[in-house]
Amino acid sequence: MHFPKTIQKVLVPPVKCQGIKTKLIPFIAQNIFWEGKGVWIEPFLGSGVVAFNMNPDNALLCDTNKHIIKLYQALQDGSINAFIVKEQLELMGAKLAVHGIDYYYEIRKRFNDSANTIDFIFLNRSCFNGLMRFNSKGGFNVPFGHKPYRFSKSYITKIVNQIHKVQQTIKNKNWVFKTQDWAITVSEVQKEDFIYLDPPYIGRHTDYFNTWSDNDAQLLANISYNLPCQYALSMWLENKYRRNDHITNDWQSREIKTVSHFYHLGSTESLRNAMTEALVLG
């Protein structure tokens, strides 16, 4: 498998989170040049949308968010499938329609106690604005999205189809999903690998799961200079309100491709607007 590649139809994952790259997939795929001989590595997997669409033969896909990793591990080993998700979301959706906000918070408490994967999907699709946010103790803390009839038949079908497509993509692939700190993942790369870096965005997604400081961002930039393999980093560059000085200060010596798009996901209006995205190549 060689890259770049042209993607006609983007595979949308069943997980929603801030900064998801769904609309940027064609741009990313067309600007990555790699022979595909090694391992595709992602230290910040997030929704998984880039990996699922790049679809390499070999991959190491990591994140500190254990719930996302647990979901994709379950789809990989078959302990969860589209039928199970459909059955459970139909039951839970019916209860949400009757009990509304009380049922949502009941499931949120249960999830924070047990880390149930189906509960994770339910919360991710019924919480406020589809946010992925956890408190300092690791508890999911996004409020209810105020849509008790969220899980219509068509909406459940949409989620189930996403689950099925991801499961088919993972099937028979040499992919490893791992809960792991980014620095450990980066230290494992080899010369023929390709590493795609999609860290939490400075000033935008600091509460995704772990904190991400300016020092972390600068350390990642410094480490990238000595990577033995090719890499790409996704990061916001600017919008009408401000510019990301981190790109200018720490990545400017690298090749930078840009594209404009629109964020529909964010906790405030200032986080949902036209954005110039940077793809840093090394």
C-alpha positions as CSV (number, residue, x, y, z in Angstrom):
1,M,0.0,0.0,0.0
2,H,1.3,3.4,-1.0
3,F,0.4,6.9,-0.1
4,P,-0.9,9.5,-1.1
5,K,-4.3,8.1,-1.8
6,T,-7.6,9.5,-3.0
7,I,-10.6,9.0,-0.8
8,Q,-14.0,9.2,-2.5
9,K,-16.2,8.4,0.5
10,V,-15.0,9.1,4.1
11,L,-15.7,6.4,6.6
12,V,-17.2,8.1,9.7
13,P,-16.4,6.5,13.0
14,P,-19.0,5.8,15.7
15,V,-17.2,8.1,18.2
16,K,-17.6,11.9,18.2
17,C,-15.0,14.2,19.8
18,Q,-13.7,17.7,19.5
19,G,-11.4,18.3,16.6
20,I,-12.5,15.2,14.7
21,K,-10.9,15.2,11.2
22,T,-13.8,13.8,9.2
23,K,-13.9,16.7,6.7
24,L,-10.2,16.9,6.5
25,I,-9.6,13.3,5.5
26,P,-9.2,14.0,1.7
27,F,-6.8,16.8,2.4
28,I,-4.7,14.7,4.8
29,A,-4.7,11.6,2.5
30,Q,-3.6,13.6,-0.5
31,N,-0.6,15.2,1.3
32,I,0.9,12.2,3.0
33,F,3.7,10.5,1.0
34,W,4.7,7.1,2.4
35,E,5.6,3.8,0.9
36,G,3.6,1.9,3.5
37,K,6.3,-0.6,4.3
38,G,6.4,0.0,8.1
39,V,3.7,0.7,10.7
40,W,1.2,3.5,10.7
41,I,1.5,4.9,14.2
42,E,-0.9,7.3,16.0
43,P,-0.1,8.4,19.6
44,F,-3.3,10.4,19.7
45,L,-6.0,8.2,18.1
46,G,-9.0,10.2,19.1
47,S,-12.0,9.1,17.1
48,G,-9.9,7.0,14.9
49,V,-11.2,8.6,11.7
50,V,-7.7,9.1,10.1
51,A,-6.5,5.6,10.7
52,F,-9.8,4.0,9.4
53,N,-9.6,6.0,6.2
54,M,-5.9,5.7,5.6
55,N,-6.5,2.0,6.2
56,P,-2.8,0.8,6.4
57,D,-1.9,-2.9,6.6
58,N,-0.1,-2.5,9.9
59,A,-0.9,0.0,12.6
60,L,-0.2,0.9,16.3
61,L,-3.1,3.1,17.5
62,C,-2.8,4.6,20.9
63,D,-4.6,7.1,23.2
64,T,-4.7,7.9,26.8
65,N,-8.5,7.7,26.6
66,K,-9.0,4.2,27.7
67,H,-12.7,4.2,26.8
68,I,-12.0,4.8,23.1
69,I,-9.3,2.1,23.0
70,K,-11.6,-0.3,24.9
71,L,-14.4,0.3,22.3
72,Y,-12.1,-0.5,19.3
73,Q,-10.5,-3.5,21.1
74,A,-14.1,-4.8,21.6
75,L,-14.9,-4.4,18.0
76,Q,-11.7,-6.0,17.0
77,D,-12.2,-9.1,19.1
78,G,-15.9,-9.3,18.4
79,S,-17.1,-9.0,22.0
80,I,-19.2,-6.0,20.7
81,N,-20.8,-5.9,17.2
82,A,-23.4,-4.0,15.3
83,F,-26.2,-6.2,16.4
84,I,-25.4,-5.8,20.1
85,V,-25.1,-2.0,19.7
86,K,-28.4,-1.9,17.9
87,E,-30.2,-4.0,20.5
88,Q,-28.9,-2.0,23.4
89,L,-29.4,1.5,21.9
90,E,-33.0,0.6,21.1
91,L,-33.6,-0.3,24.7
92,M,-31.7,2.6,26.2
93,G,-33.2,5.1,23.7
94,A,-36.7,4.0,24.7
95,K,-35.9,4.6,28.3
96,L,-34.4,8.0,27.5
97,A,-37.6,9.0,25.7
98,V,-39.6,8.2,28.8
99,H,-37.4,9.4,31.6
100,G,-35.2,12.0,29.8
101,I,-32.6,13.8,31.8
102,D,-32.9,11.5,34.9
103,Y,-32.1,8.5,32.8
104,Y,-29.1,10.2,31.1
105,Y,-27.6,11.0,34.5
106,E,-28.3,7.5,35.7
107,I,-26.3,6.1,32.8
108,R,-23.6,8.7,33.2
109,K,-23.1,7.6,36.9
110,R,-23.2,3.9,35.9
111,F,-20.5,4.6,33.2
112,N,-18.3,6.4,35.6
113,D,-18.5,3.5,38.0
114,S,-18.1,0.7,35.5
115,A,-16.7,2.1,32.2
116,N,-19.3,0.1,30.2
117,T,-18.6,0.4,26.5
118,I,-22.2,0.6,25.4
119,D,-22.9,3.3,28.0
120,F,-19.9,5.2,26.5
121,I,-21.5,5.1,23.0
122,F,-24.9,6.1,24.5
123,L,-23.4,9.1,26.4
124,N,-21.3,10.2,23.5
125,R,-24.4,10.4,21.3
126,S,-26.8,11.9,23.8
127,C,-24.7,14.4,25.7
128,F,-24.5,18.1,25.0
129,N,-23.2,18.9,21.5
130,G,-21.4,15.5,21.2
131,L,-18.5,16.6,23.4
132,M,-15.9,14.3,24.8
133,R,-14.9,15.7,28.2
134,F,-13.7,14.2,31.5
135,N,-13.0,15.8,34.9
136,S,-9.7,15.5,36.8
137,K,-10.7,12.2,38.3
138,G,-11.4,10.7,34.9
139,G,-15.2,11.0,35.1
140,F,-17.3,11.8,32.1
141,N,-18.9,15.1,32.9
142,V,-20.7,16.4,29.9
143,P,-24.3,17.4,30.6
144,F,-27.4,16.1,28.9
145,G,-28.1,17.3,25.4
146,H,-31.8,17.9,26.1
147,K,-33.0,15.6,23.3
148,P,-34.9,12.7,25.0
149,Y,-36.0,11.4,21.6
150,R,-32.4,11.4,20.3
151,F,-32.3,7.7,19.4
152,S,-34.8,7.5,16.5
153,K,-34.8,4.4,14.3
154,S,-32.8,6.3,11.6
155,Y,-30.2,7.6,14.1
156,I,-29.6,4.2,15.6
157,T,-29.2,2.8,12.1
158,K,-26.6,5.4,11.3
159,I,-24.6,4.5,14.4
160,V,-24.9,0.8,13.8
161,N,-23.7,1.2,10.2
162,Q,-20.7,3.1,11.5
163,I,-19.9,0.3,13.9
164,H,-20.2,-2.3,11.1
165,K,-17.9,-0.4,8.7
166,V,-15.3,0.1,11.4
167,Q,-15.4,-3.5,12.4
168,Q,-15.0,-4.6,8.8
169,T,-12.1,-2.2,8.3
170,I,-10.3,-3.6,11.4
171,K,-11.0,-7.2,10.5
172,N,-7.9,-9.3,9.5
173,K,-5.6,-6.3,9.9
174,N,-2.4,-6.2,11.8
175,W,-3.6,-3.4,14.0
176,V,-2.8,-2.9,17.7
177,F,-5.0,-0.7,19.9
178,K,-3.3,0.4,23.1
179,T,-4.0,2.7,26.0
180,Q,-0.6,4.4,26.3
181,D,1.0,7.8,26.8
182,W,2.1,9.6,23.6
183,A,5.7,9.8,24.6
184,I,6.0,6.0,24.9
185,T,4.3,5.5,21.6
186,V,6.6,8.0,19.8
187,S,9.7,6.3,21.3
188,E,8.7,3.0,19.5
189,V,8.9,4.3,15.9
190,Q,11.2,2.8,13.4
191,K,12.7,4.2,10.1
192,E,10.0,2.8,7.7
193,D,7.1,3.7,9.9
194,F,4.9,6.8,9.5
195,I,3.6,8.7,12.6
196,Y,0.5,10.8,12.4
197,L,0.3,13.3,15.3
198,D,-3.0,14.8,16.3
199,P,-2.5,16.1,19.8
200,P,-5.2,18.1,21.7
201,Y,-5.3,21.5,20.2
202,I,-3.7,24.2,22.3
203,G,-6.4,26.6,23.5
204,R,-9.3,24.5,22.3
205,H,-9.5,20.9,23.6
206,T,-7.6,21.0,26.9
207,D,-10.2,18.8,28.7
208,Y,-10.6,16.0,26.2
209,F,-9.2,13.4,28.7
210,N,-5.8,14.6,30.0
211,T,-4.4,18.0,30.2
212,W,-2.2,19.2,27.3
213,S,0.0,22.1,28.2
214,D,2.2,24.5,26.1
215,N,5.2,22.5,27.5
216,D,3.8,19.3,26.2
217,A,3.3,20.8,22.8
218,Q,6.8,22.2,22.6
219,L,8.3,18.9,23.8
220,L,6.4,17.1,21.0
221,A,7.8,19.6,18.5
222,N,11.3,19.1,19.8
223,I,11.1,15.3,19.7
224,S,9.8,15.4,16.1
225,Y,13.1,16.8,14.9
226,N,14.8,13.6,15.8
227,L,12.2,11.1,14.7
228,P,13.7,8.4,12.5
229,C,10.7,8.2,10.2
230,Q,8.3,10.5,8.3
231,Y,5.5,12.2,10.1
232,A,2.6,14.6,9.8
233,L,1.0,16.8,12.5
234,S,-2.5,18.2,12.4
235,M,-3.1,21.5,14.3
236,W,-5.3,24.5,14.0
237,L,-3.5,27.5,12.5
238,E,-5.9,30.5,12.7
239,N,-9.4,31.8,12.7
240,K,-11.0,35.2,12.6
241,Y,-10.3,35.6,16.3
242,R,-6.7,34.6,16.7
243,R,-3.7,32.7,15.4
244,N,-1.9,29.7,16.9
245,D,1.6,31.0,17.8
246,H,2.7,27.5,18.5
247,I,2.9,26.7,14.8
248,T,4.8,29.8,14.1
249,N,7.3,29.4,17.0
250,D,7.9,25.6,17.0
251,W,7.0,24.1,13.6
252,Q,7.7,26.9,11.1
253,S,10.9,25.3,9.8
254,R,8.9,22.3,8.5
255,E,6.7,22.0,5.4
256,I,3.2,23.3,6.2
257,K,0.1,22.7,4.1
258,T,-3.1,24.5,5.0
259,V,-6.8,24.2,4.3
260,S,-9.9,26.0,5.5
261,H,-12.9,24.3,7.0
262,F,-15.7,24.8,9.5
263,Y,-16.0,23.3,13.0
264,H,-19.5,22.4,14.0
265,L,-18.5,20.8,17.3
266,G,-17.5,22.9,20.3
267,S,-18.8,24.0,23.7
268,T,-19.1,27.7,22.7
269,E,-19.8,29.6,19.5
270,S,-16.2,30.9,19.4
271,L,-15.1,27.2,18.9
272,R,-17.6,26.7,16.1
273,N,-16.4,28.8,13.1
274,A,-14.3,28.9,10.0
275,M,-10.8,27.6,10.7
276,T,-7.5,27.3,8.8
277,E,-6.0,24.0,9.6
278,A,-2.3,23.2,9.3
279,L,-0.8,19.9,8.3
280,V,2.9,19.9,9.2
281,L,5.0,17.4,7.3
282,G,8.4,16.1,8.2
